[in-house]
Amino acid sequence: MEKKLNDIFGFLIFLQFFVSVINLCTSGFYLTKVNASGAYFWFSVMILGCFIFQIFTHCYFGEEMTRKSLSIADEIYQMDWNTLSIQTKQKLIIIMMRTSRPIQLTGSSVVVLSIETFFKVLKASYSSYNLLRNSN
């Protein structure tokens, strides 16, 4: 399932993150050029907030998927194993071994959807913004 999801959405996730970094740094750069009391400033702040929220939701739900996939082994371990048949126990052990490697959504094997990635995107956007600001 993880491989299917990454095959379907991997390139799109990578492309969206790349475009979002560009959008974040250009929006931040535009904010420095607009009058802070004008309507365009607040419109730009709202757009910047939407870009950040969009990236955050993807990263948050990717993180939740990873966390939930890791918690499956703990939930199986807490079951009452005495009442289960040998076959069921063997199948549960196989499931526990499989869940030791978490399910992670990735963007073309470059971007892993996690909260850490969200902060990396924000840092990269801020660095790009500083580069634009200093070159102008």
QUISULHU-V355363 format. One record per residue. N is the residue number from 1. RES is the residue in one letter. NEAR is the number of other ideal C-beta (glycine too) atoms within 12 Angstrom. Layout:
n,res,near
N,RES,NEAR
N,RES,NEAR
//
This chain:
n,res,near
1,M,13
2,E,23
3,K,14
4,K,11
5,L,21
6,N,26
7,D,17
8,I,16
9,F,25
10,G,25
11,F,18
12,L,21
13,I,33
14,F,25
15,L,17
16,Q,25
17,F,37
18,F,23
19,V,20
20,S,36
21,V,31
22,I,21
23,N,27
24,L,36
25,C,30
26,T,24
27,S,31
28,G,31
29,F,25
30,Y,25
31,L,26
32,T,20
33,K,18
34,V,20
35,N,14
36,A,13
37,S,8
38,G,14
39,A,12
40,Y,17
41,F,19
42,W,16
43,F,17
44,S,26
45,V,20
46,M,16
47,I,23
48,L,30
49,G,19
50,C,18
51,F,31
52,I,27
53,F,17
54,Q,23
55,I,36
56,F,25
57,T,19
58,H,32
59,C,34
60,Y,22
61,F,22
62,G,34
63,E,26
64,E,21
65,M,27
66,T,27
67,R,20
68,K,18
69,S,26
70,L,21
71,S,18
72,I,24
73,A,22
74,D,15
75,E,15
76,I,24
77,Y,17
78,Q,12
79,M,18
80,D,11
81,W,16
82,N,8
83,T,8
84,L,15
85,S,11
86,I,10
87,Q,10
88,T,17
89,K,19
90,Q,14
91,K,15
92,L,24
93,I,20
94,I,15
95,I,19
96,M,24
97,M,14
98,R,19
99,T,24
100,S,17
101,R,14
102,P,24
103,I,27
104,Q,30
105,L,36
106,T,31
107,G,33
108,S,20
109,S,15
110,V,17
111,V,33
112,V,30
113,L,39
114,S,27
115,I,22
116,E,18
117,T,31
118,F,31
119,F,17
120,K,22
121,V,37
122,L,26
123,K,17
124,A,24
125,S,31
126,Y,22
127,S,18
128,S,25
129,Y,28
130,N,17
131,L,16
132,L,22
133,R,18
134,N,11
135,S,10
136,N,11
//
